[in-house]
Amino acid sequence: MSNPEPSGLSDAFRSGLERSPFASIEPGATPTGRDVWAALGGKRGVIESLLPGLVFLVVYTLTQSLWWSVLTPLAASVGFILARLIQKSPIQPALIGLVGVALSAFVAIVSGRPENNFVLGLWVNAISLGVILGSFLFRRPIIGVIAGILVGDDQWHQHRARFAMASVATLLWAGMFGLRLLVQVPLYWAGEPAVQALATAKLVMGVPLYGLTLWLTWLLLRSVYRPQTDTPE
């Protein structure tokens, strides 16, 4: 009897990608500012992404208190979930955000260092950068893998133009994560005096930089994927 698990895992992976921002625009379509805004989750998604970091920055600037600075964003994240429950909206995005904020707050409180509120984010960026560069070095650039799954093109790596554009797009994402680390790691090591600068850098290099990278990725891939899928050369 054949084992159905690999197919199930593949279907689950594809289903997850189809709900991701990468699937927000039809292949070959021209991305617009409205499309990028929708891919970021719209008004609610952007607020839920930015507000915890903004609250931390404001509260820490006013109070210099570690506890208040990490607990107020946590309360805001809980509020997002309650609002979604009341409105009967999907809570998964807010729940993921709550987990991230809670873990960051825990690390900061246990260590007694406000800059450690950002250490988990730095690790996420470092791991993401490693995975992306690994996919590039093994000649399966991850943006090509994702695009291939979404459009049903399992031969994309044999198509010269698609492989080239996937490689460039993958390096674009590597650049985003690398730039975050290049700016934020020195601020983290500078310790408490640089906490406000670190919080500001994370805000600026968070949703805005992510949205720009996503938009540029769409522009790159639309040049090799048309509304009517071409056959590989």
N, C-alpha and C positions, 0 to 999 in steps of 0.2 A: 504493500500500500504506500502510495506517495505521501510525503509529508507536506501539508498545505501551509505550514508556518511561513516559509519564505515569501509565498505569494501574499499571505495576509500582512506581513510586515511591509512588503512593497506597496500594497494597496494603502496601508495606513500612512506610509511616507508620502505617497502621491497625494492622498487626501489632505495631509497637512500642508503640502506645498500649494495645493489649490486654494487654500484659505490664507495663504501668505501674501504679502505685498507684491511679490513677483508675478502673481497671477491676476493682478488687478487690471491689466491692459491686454487687449487681444494682440497676438503676434502681428507685427507689421503696423499697428496703429501708432499714431503720433501721440506721445504722452503730453499732457497739459498740466498746468499748475493744479487744476481741480482734481486730476487723476492722482497726482502725488499726495495732495491733501487727503483724499479718500484712502489711499494706501497707508497713510500714517494713522488711520483710524478716525479721520474727521476731527471736528472740534473737540469731542469728548476724548478721543484717543490722544490728541496732542496735549490737552490739559492734564490728563492722567499721567502722561509721560513727563511733563515739565514741572508740574506743581510741587511734587515732593522735593525735588532738588532746589527749586526756588524758595520753598518754605524753609529748608535747612539753611540756605544762604542768608535769608532775611533774619531768621531767629538767631542764628549764630552771631551775625553782625551786631544785633541789638543786645544780646544777653551774654555772649561768650560762654554759654552754658552747654556742655556736652549733652546732658540729659534732655533739656528742652529742645535742643537742635535736632536730635534724632527721634524723639518721641512725637513731636508735632507732625513730621512727615508720615509717621506710622499711623497717627490718628487720621490724617487726610486720606491715606490709602484705604483704611477701614471704611471711611465715609464714602469712597468711590464704590465699594462693594455694596454697601447699604443702599445707595442711590440706584444702582443697577437692579438690586433685588426688588425695590419698590416699583421701579419702572418695568420690571420683568424683562430686563435686557440680559444678554449673555454675560456672565460674571468672570469667565476665564481670563480675559485680558487684565481686569483689575486684580484678580486673584494672583496672577503671575507677578504683577507689580508689587502687591503686598508682600509676597514671599521675599522678593529681592530687597525691599525696604526693611523688612523685619530682620533678615540675615545681616544686612549692613549695620543696622542699629545694634544688634547683638554683639557683633565683632567690635564696634566702637566702644560700647559700654564696658564689655569685659576687659578690653585692653586699656581703657581710660584715655584713649587717644582719638580726638575728633577726626583726624585725617584718615583713620581706619574705617570711617564710614564709606570710603571710596575704594578700599582695597579689593573688594570682591569684583567691582566693576573693572578694575585694572586687570585682574586675573581673567575675567571673561574676554576682554579685548586681546590679551596675550594668547589665550587658547584659540580664539577665533583666528587670529593672525597666523598661528602655527598651522591650523587645519587648512586655511586658504593657501598658504605658501606650499604646504605639502601636496595639495591637489595640483598645484601648478607644476611642481617639480616632477610629479609622477605623470604628467601630461594628461591629466583629466581635470582641467580647471573647473572648479566647483560651480561657477555660474553656467558653464556649458552643461554640466550634469543636471542642474535644476531646470534650465530652459528645455533641455532634451526631454526630460520627464513630463513637463507641462504640455509640450506640443506633440508628444509621442514620437520624437525623433531620436532613435537609439543609435543612429549612424552619424551624429553631428561631428564626432571627433575625426571622421574620415572626410569631412567636407572642409576644404582649406579655409574658405572665408568664415565659416561658422566657428571653426576651431580658433582662428586668429582673433575674432571678435570676443569669443568667450575668454580667451587668454587675457586680452586687454581689460575686459570687464572684471575679471577675477583679480588682476593686479590693482585695479581701481579700488576694490574693496580692501585689499591688503594695505593699500595706501591710507585708506580711512582709519583702519585699526592701528596702523603703525604711527600715523600722525597723532592720534589720541595718546598713545603711549609716550611718544617723543615729548609731548607737551606736559602731560599730566604726571608721569613718573618723577621727573625732577621736582615738581611741586609737592608731590607726596613725600619724597625724601627730605624736603625742606622742613617738614614737620608743622607744628601748630601755627607758626607765623604765616604760613602760606595756605591755610585752610580756605580762606575766603577766595583766594585766587584759584585754588583747585576746584572749588564748587562752581565758580564762574566758568572756568574752562570746560567742566563737564557739561554744563548747561549749553554753552555755545557749540560744543562739539558733539552734542547728543542728537536730538531730533533734527535740527537744521542741517547738520552735516550728513546725517543718515538720509534725509529726504533728497539732498543734492546728489548723493552717490546713487541712490535708487533711480532718480530721473536720468542721470548720465548713463546708467546701465541699460535702461530702456532704449535710450537713443542709440546706443551701440548695437544692441541686439535686433532692433527693428530694421537695421540695414541688411540683415541676413535672413530674417524671417518675415515673410509677406503674409497678408490675409489668406491667400491660397498657398499652402505650404509647398515650397519648391522641392523637387527631387534632388538628392545630393549629387554634386558634380562628380 
